[in-house]
Amino acid sequence: MLADLRNALIDRLREEIAGWDLQPVHASIFGSVARGDADASSDIDLLIVRPADIAADDPRWRGQRDELSYAVKRWTGNALSTSELPEADIARLADERPPVVAAIRADAITLVGPDANRLLREKTT
């Protein structure tokens, strides 16, 4: 039953983000919900990569992100914890590999865009 709820949430997130006017380069969930070990107090961790041509303070971008946060809270009772990354920072994040990158690589479920591991692949020289 819990797996069905998790799958329903993933489907709803995919559907909601697919309906955005301003599409992200990538969106994925990671952390306890992605791993399947979340509980009633768990945040839902979301990584969103914002396209280079959309400013961080674009009101349409902010509005759709905020609406998703409200929707997730209504659907689940849990908070959506969003980590937003500008497209230009993907390579830096992959190179620096802060702890969040390991978490994303380990258990991310892609909602929109390329697979998270492919997106954050290490540079080959």
Beta strands, then each sheet from edge to edge (+ up, - down):
strand 1: 26-30
strand 2: 44-50
strand 3: 80-86
strand 4: 109-112
sheet 1: 3+ 2+ 1- 4+
end
